[in-house]
Amino acid sequence: MKQHQTAVVLGAGAFGTSVAFVLAQNFQRVVIKVRSQDIYDEIKRGENTTYLPGQAIPPEIVPALTWEELHKLTQGEVELVVSGLPTSAIRPFFRENVAEIKRFLSKGIPFVSLAKGIDTETLELPDDMFADYLSEYEDQLTYLSGPSFAKEILDKQITLVSLAGRSRATLLKASEMLHTDFFKCFPTYDVKGVLLGGALKNVLAIAGGIIEGLGYNHNTRAAMITRGIVEMLRYGVVFNARPETFYGFSGMGDLILTSTGELSRNKQFGIEIAKGRKPEEIIRSTRSVVEGYKTTKAAFELAQKYEIRARLFQGMYMVLYKDMAPADLIGELMKMPAKFDGE
């Protein structure tokens, strides 16, 4: 007998669906709120064909197109809400649906966000964006990030991630609900560090794809990862994040996975950039969100605003937004004089 009754997942992208799969190990029912009829029909048939083709979805996972349908399916027994919304969708969704979310949170249940990005207009991280709409429930808000390809979660590959939040009780409760023999959350209070790591590593994953697409190999990728972490730490200083967080699951762990693994959308995006394709063309050709593209612009603007020395991140901005040739970026980086760190 499963210990928990019902969980709700907002959004049926690859990662949201994979976390729904994790929850289905512990919950009798997991309701995914979807936007489109085609995804609804696919999940009804037992597979999210658009985002996770060939991966079977257990019968405990059911879709809902409307809030009315969702409430009928949940029957007031919801114990956890997970937001699978990408960063760019948080504000549009909550402007229209905040009352529905508060309806759940008013009962004291935990809320888990899977967003990895930085708002390009306000330069805010997801916790600031959620706080704008759910300020009275901040102790119930948590943020999950770490090395976790959706397909491998559905294959029950061992996956370890970070779960950040303000409340010890909420973190322990949410971690328990998400715990299986193949998936485990490690709680932390460093919300900013976890969110920054999850966002910035996507930019470096694109860089990893560019490196591979240009024909460079392990030495070059290792150099990029090492320098990338150094620059991520500089962003962390601005947000008072803990340095050790960047060496954990949501920083170094996720960076290694997404800049080397073949399942990374951001890395594949970088490979296509190296071939000479334009970012807008690549994005138009897929329904999947390439978080690192918009995060690159936000990271550049943060570096300008706070005078962060981030040559790699600024170089990626020049490639993706100013038509700089990727090979020229590598050449420019190699010409820079070697300095002691901090100079």
Sequence and secondary structure as in RCSB ss.txt:
>XXXX:A:sequence
MKQHQTAVVLGAGAFGTSVAFVLAQNFQRVVIKVRSQDIYDEIKRGENTTYLPGQAIPPEIVPALTWEELHKLTQ
GEVELVVSGLPTSAIRPFFRENVAEIKRFLSKGIPFVSLAKGIDTETLELPDDMFADYLSEYEDQLTYLSGPSFA
KEILDKQITLVSLAGRSRATLLKASEMLHTDFFKCFPTYDVKGVLLGGALKNVLAIAGGIIEGLGYNHNTRAAMI
TRGIVEMLRYGVVFNARPETFYGFSGMGDLILTSTGELSRNKQFGIEIAKGRKPEEIIRSTRSVVEGYKTTKAAF
ELAQKYEIRARLFQGMYMVLYKDMAPADLIGELMKMPAKFDGE
>XXXX:A:secstr
  SEEEEEEE  SHHHHHHHHHHTTTEEEEEEE S HHHHHHHHTTB TTTSTT B  TTEEEESSHHHHHHHHT
T EEEEEE   HHHHHHHHHHHHHHHHHHHTTT  EEE      TTT   HHHHHHHHHGGGGGGEEEEESS  H
HHHHTT  EEEEEEES HHHHHHHHHHT  SSEEEEEES HHHHHHHHHHHHHHHHHHHHHHHTT  HHHHHHHH
HHHHHHHHHHHHHTT  GGGGGSIIIIIHHHHHHH TT HHHHHHHHHHTT  HHHHHHT SS  HHHHHHHHHH
HHHHHHT   HHHHHHHHHHHS   HHHHHHHHHHS    TT 
